[in-house]
């Protein structure tokens, strides 16, 4: 719903300055993840039953309130309460946007261009994130770190206003009876893909809260973090915009192998290279993020032919990724606190490579099959 963030580039320095360790940072994100896990499927079913538009409006309002509270919060438990509020809003958004975009593309008569549409949406989102990251350095310099949270609250209010002007996709209006038990056979048939997508998703998510540590190790001034994060998002946006051409050439199976290889190499390079070079290798994660989400969204949604199940299935896919993050995050944080950020990248890369190889094998008969 709202891809831009003024806060994210300075989130880790903010939390470290507030006295949190890297493990507590991941624990804080773990609390966010637990709330998301509890709400992920129910909010997907709500979107399938009451409509995408209403879900997006509620999501924007709740996320805006969450960032507003964050700007006043102090200490771990107040941060945790703010993260809980954000999770309430973002859970309503999760799965809903992908479902609405896919259905709208079909309704417009351009169903075959779904992969391109997903890539374009990801590119625009990452460009918005690049702009907000670049501006966040100016905001921090003149208004302070907490002002970035207020700007994020404002952008969610703007997104809410846009959602008010949206219309429901026509396919959804004919399917009102969403029931989780009726979706179980489809979920089981897509289990291999969902597992692979969860690993790819979290491989791009975990570095978000580690990249700042690499930049610090490379002696990059915190005032430049916004510009660096802007560059990361621009690189990802370029990859997202052209990703559909790459997939057309490689096909789904080879694209999946390429994404796993890219993530594995990026983790190893960031973990083993000197800090100065490691600060360049983190751009591999940005490219991977730009390519992964559109690929996942289209591959999954193109296999869901019941519109009344779409948001629910997307939420189930996100749920698996959230559980993975909940388990891995604090463990990686502990490695970082005791052995340094680059050790955290190295351990994560080895685990990602091993698990992803298994997921690729499990989904080998699903990729490139409709």
Number of C-alpha atoms within 10 A of each C-alpha: 19 18 16 21 23 29 25 22 28 23 19 21 19 15 19 13 10 12 13 18 17 26 19 19 20 26 21 22 21 22 17 22 26 18 18 26 22 13 20 29 25 17 25 30 27 18 31 27 20 15 22 26 23 18 24 27 23 18 26 29 19 23 31 27 19 25 25 22 20 22 18 13 16 12 11 17 11 14 20 20 18 22 23 22 22 26 27 22 25 23 28 31 28 30 29 27 19 23 29 23 17 24 21 20 18 17 13 10 9 12 15 11 15 24 24 20 20 25 28 22 19 25 26 18 21 27 23 20 26 28 20 27 29 21 17 31 24 16 20 18 10 10 12 12 20 21 18 28 23 22 21 23 26 18 21 27 21 15 19 24 14 15 20 12 8 13 13 14 22 13 15 23 14 10 15 16 12 21 14 15 8 10 16 12 10 15 21 11 11 18 18 20 23 25 23 25 27 22 21 23 21 22 26 19 17 19 19 18 20 21 25 23 21 25 21 16 17 15 11 16 9 16 14 16 23 26 21 23 26 24 20 25 27 25 23 27 29 21 23 31 21 16 24 23 13 14 18 11 10 14 14 19 17 15 20 24 14 14 19 23 16 15 24 24 18 23 29 21 22 29 23 14 14 14 20 16 14 23 22 17 19 21 22 22 28 29 24 25 29 30 28 26 19 26 25 23 22 20 21 20 21 16 14 20 10 13 22 24 28 30 31 29 26 25 29 21 27 25 25 21 24 23 18 17 25 20 14 17 25 20 16 23 24 17 19 21 15 12 11 17 23 26 20 23 27 20 16 23 22 15 13 20 20 11 14 25 14 15 20 21 11 15 18 15 12 18 18 11 10 8
